[in-house]
Amino acid sequence: MIDTNALPMDAAVILESLRDELARQSSPWVNRRAAAAYALCSERFIDEAADRGLLKRYWLGALPRFKKSDLDKLIEKSAAPALRRGRKQQ
């Protein structure tokens, strides 16, 4: 473990940012913006999918959260109709 007190201030800030990012990447939970980025879609699509019951929305207080595994299932379901219609998968 690195002692951030022994580092210059800029290095300590960078190290803390890297730790935060690593924790976010390993978490199964994402916020609305990250869910849209993960699924390569708009935030509006995420909202509509949740409103229609296609994607489970979990609440952390007043903040919606989504599971990456639920997003993976939505992506698979969304790709299946396109494949049946003969569209190329990207």
ABEGO torsion letter per residue (X at the ends): XBBAAABBAAAAAAAAAAAAAAAAAABABBBAAAAAAAAGBBAAAAAAAAAAGABBBBBBEABBBBBAAAAAAAAAAAAAAAAAAGBBBX
